[in-house]
């Protein structure tokens, strides 16, 4: 849990290994409900290497002064990310 948006991270360590490595983040909305998109890599133990770049969109709700994750959507590949971008651009252009 984090008290401020700046402190929110998806870095996750287990047995001294950084399992989820946050590379970047962009705050999409701020307030009692906050939405953040993260760029990250995940440790793949069998390969002893990090995965290709992935993305996740997470929603946090501030409860009793702490941001708690409420939901998430993982974008599992660059191809999926490009398809999301294309759909959004098309819909925005239609407006």
ZADREN-777158 format. One record per residue (C-alpha): x, y, z; chain; residue number from 1. Coordinates in nm, 2 decimals, m for minus. Layout:
<rs>
xx;yy;zz;unit;pos
X;Y;Z;A;NUM
...
</rs>
This chain:
<rs>
xx;yy;zz;unit;pos
0.00;0.00;0.00;A;1
0.11;0.36;m0.06;A;2
0.01;0.69;0.09;A;3
0.08;0.89;m0.23;A;4
0.05;0.82;m0.60;A;5
0.43;0.87;m0.64;A;6
0.49;0.58;m0.40;A;7
0.27;0.33;m0.60;A;8
0.48;0.07;m0.77;A;9
0.44;m0.28;m0.91;A;10
0.79;m0.38;m0.83;A;11
0.77;m0.72;m0.66;A;12
1.05;m0.91;m0.50;A;13
1.06;m1.27;m0.38;A;14
1.36;m1.45;m0.23;A;15
1.58;m1.16;m0.32;A;16
1.48;m1.18;m0.69;A;17
1.29;m0.89;m0.85;A;18
1.00;m1.08;m1.00;A;19
0.82;m0.78;m1.15;A;20
1.04;m0.50;m1.26;A;21
0.87;m0.17;m1.32;A;22
1.03;0.02;m1.60;A;23
0.80;0.32;m1.62;A;24
0.46;0.45;m1.52;A;25
0.21;0.71;m1.63;A;26
m0.06;0.84;m1.41;A;27
m0.38;0.86;m1.62;A;28
m0.62;1.00;m1.35;A;29
m0.57;1.13;m1.00;A;30
m0.80;1.15;m0.70;A;31
m0.98;0.91;m0.47;A;32
m0.98;0.67;m0.77;A;33
m0.65;0.67;m0.95;A;34
m0.56;0.50;m1.28;A;35
m0.20;0.42;m1.37;A;36
m0.04;0.24;m1.67;A;37
0.28;0.07;m1.60;A;38
0.56;m0.06;m1.84;A;39
0.72;m0.37;m1.68;A;40
0.91;m0.69;m1.73;A;41
0.85;m1.02;m1.54;A;42
1.13;m1.26;m1.43;A;43
1.11;m1.59;m1.61;A;44
1.29;m1.84;m1.39;A;45
1.33;m2.12;m1.65;A;46
1.50;m1.88;m1.89;A;47
1.68;m1.70;m1.61;A;48
1.59;m1.37;m1.79;A;49
1.32;m1.10;m1.79;A;50
1.03;m1.13;m2.03;A;51
0.97;m0.90;m2.32;A;52
0.82;m0.56;m2.22;A;53
0.46;m0.58;m2.10;A;54
0.20;m0.33;m1.98;A;55
m0.06;m0.32;m1.71;A;56
m0.34;m0.07;m1.63;A;57
m0.43;m0.06;m1.27;A;58
m0.70;0.12;m1.07;A;59
m0.64;0.23;m0.71;A;60
m0.88;0.36;m0.45;A;61
m0.77;0.57;m0.16;A;62
m0.90;0.42;0.16;A;63
m0.81;0.56;0.50;A;64
m0.51;0.75;0.35;A;65
m0.37;0.45;0.16;A;66
m0.40;0.36;m0.21;A;67
m0.53;0.00;m0.25;A;68
m0.54;m0.18;m0.59;A;69
m0.90;m0.24;m0.70;A;70
m0.86;m0.38;m1.05;A;71
m0.60;m0.45;m1.32;A;72
m0.58;m0.53;m1.69;A;73
m0.26;m0.68;m1.82;A;74
m0.16;m0.62;m2.18;A;75
0.05;m0.93;m2.25;A;76
0.23;m0.84;m2.57;A;77
0.34;m0.56;m2.80;A;78
0.09;m0.69;m3.06;A;79
m0.20;m0.66;m2.82;A;80
m0.08;m0.31;m2.72;A;81
m0.07;m0.20;m3.08;A;82
m0.42;m0.33;m3.14;A;83
m0.55;m0.14;m2.84;A;84
m0.38;0.18;m2.97;A;85
m0.52;0.13;m3.32;A;86
m0.88;0.08;m3.19;A;87
m0.86;0.39;m2.96;A;88
m0.71;0.60;m3.24;A;89
m0.99;0.49;m3.48;A;90
m1.26;0.56;m3.23;A;91
m1.11;0.90;m3.14;A;92
m1.09;1.00;m3.50;A;93
m1.45;0.91;m3.55;A;94
m1.55;1.17;m3.30;A;95
</rs>
